[in-house]
Amino acid sequence: MTPAVLAVLAVAGAVLLLGAGWAAGRWHARHGERAAGMDLGTPVERATFHTLHTASLAAPPLRAGLTEDAARKAARRLRSLLGTDALCLTDRESVLAWDGPGADHHQRRAMVRVAVMLASGRSQSVRTECQRPDCPLKWAVVAPLTGEDGVLGALVAYGSRESAVLVRAATEVARWVSVQLELSELDRSRTRLMEAEIKALRAQISPHFIFNSLAAIASFVRTDPERARELLLEFADFTRYSFRRHGDFTTLADELRSIQQYLALAGARFGDRLKVTLQVAPEVLPVALPFLCLQPLVENAVKHGLEDSTQECRITITAQDAGAEAVITVEDNGVGMDPALLRRILAGERGGSSGIGLPNVDERIRQVYGDEYGPVMETGVGAGMKITVRIPKYRAGVHSSPTAVAPADREGSGGATGRGI
């Protein structure tokens, strides 16, 4: 973990502990021993459970960022967490959400006090100067909500009297809210990074491959018009899939279908030099995985097996059911490479002809599933290459709506060749 992430987690832990202590007093004072008959431990333990539960309910909306909808959903939970008479969340310009009484005459004044806080960036406790005798909102604590770009807004907690405990509790809860907002920024950054990486892969689709594919298709127009028509359809489907504009994830069936189309086009160019064996367990076809994470591995096999060699190229692609995982391998008998060179490529220390496909796939799979799921690459000079990828069948946040059919049937379960492959 980076120091920034560790700091975020440390602040979150401190806030929850302080919130638990604050809520313990409020809970015990308000509810006494009413829950004594429930088997939830001591009053402090029950208060801790209540605090953590309330915080867990407030967190999800905040992970969407400091928006009006997120503030509205979180404000009631945060007010319950602090036990205050009223609470509001603001951005730098307006009140986003108000929970509790007094909105009709306090909401407009709130932004005046927030403006003062924005100038200093520090929490403030101020008298509301409310003249209504029936209004309980006599004091307000204004605490900053911060993000990567500085102060984003404020949490304003209202009470009937000045309280040093409320000042500290409101400040710590505001820090906890800020942690959630920072995590939402990290989520958005991660999404932008994945989109950028997919764009990089799309940009890597070689103009030479497109030119050679169209040239190969053209060579069949007179001699075998039906073959030319089929290859043209494969080319259209391959480019449509590779440049689609929705979704970070796809299904294994869709990815394999794209690979089939790529190999059909490569087979039209290299003829009998390309031999492909495809073995796929039907159980793993619906498994979701990062978009374009297998096609670059096959493209790498074709490059080192055909373009860098004059020998026959044999590529074996397998997808096996392994309980909670799908195990996918791409193996070729090409020229291979020095393992030390491969390590430098994966570390980003070698560019140029080595391309960005392998490092891109390696990094994206680790980002989504963790380092323990990083692709295993076995190679040696003159020994070909074997890449093994383990994909969990289920991972929270990883899902895809299938948009294509499963790969066409091959000759037998381990089919080898077909339609120019």
Disulfide bonds with the S-S distance in Angstrom:
none
